[in-house]
Amino acid sequence: MGTAVAAGAAGLAVGVVGGMVAAEVVDEIGDFFEGDEEGDEEEE
């Protein structure tokens, strides 16, 4: 039972992190098409 709970928690964590990464990628793509990528590259 404990193993199943741990696996579920790990899966949830991966889902949250994956969602954050996907959102960041979409945001970067949006910036690229808007022509804002020049400013972003200097910041990073």
C-alpha positions as CSV (number, residue, x, y, z in Angstrom):
1,M,0.0,0.0,0.0
2,G,2.8,2.4,0.9
3,T,4.6,1.7,-2.3
4,A,1.5,2.6,-4.4
5,V,1.1,5.9,-2.5
6,A,4.7,6.7,-3.1
7,A,4.4,5.9,-6.8
8,G,1.3,8.0,-7.0
9,A,3.1,11.0,-5.3
10,A,6.1,10.6,-7.6
11,G,3.8,10.5,-10.7
12,L,2.0,13.7,-9.5
13,A,5.3,15.5,-9.0
14,V,6.5,14.5,-12.5
15,G,3.2,15.7,-13.9
16,V,3.5,19.1,-12.2
17,V,7.1,19.6,-13.3
18,G,6.3,18.5,-16.8
19,G,3.4,20.9,-17.0
20,M,5.6,23.8,-15.8
21,V,8.3,22.9,-18.4
22,A,5.6,22.7,-21.2
23,A,4.2,26.1,-20.1
24,E,7.7,27.6,-20.3
25,V,8.3,26.1,-23.7
26,V,5.0,27.5,-25.0
27,D,5.8,30.9,-23.5
28,E,9.2,30.9,-25.2
29,I,7.6,29.9,-28.6
30,G,5.1,32.7,-28.1
31,D,7.9,35.2,-27.4
32,F,9.7,34.0,-30.5
33,F,6.8,34.6,-32.8
34,E,6.1,38.0,-31.2
35,G,9.7,39.0,-31.9
36,D,10.6,39.4,-28.3
37,E,13.3,36.8,-28.3
38,E,16.1,39.4,-28.7
39,G,15.5,40.7,-25.2
40,D,15.1,37.3,-23.6
41,E,18.5,36.1,-24.9
42,E,20.3,39.0,-23.2
43,E,18.6,38.3,-19.8
44,E,19.5,34.6,-19.7
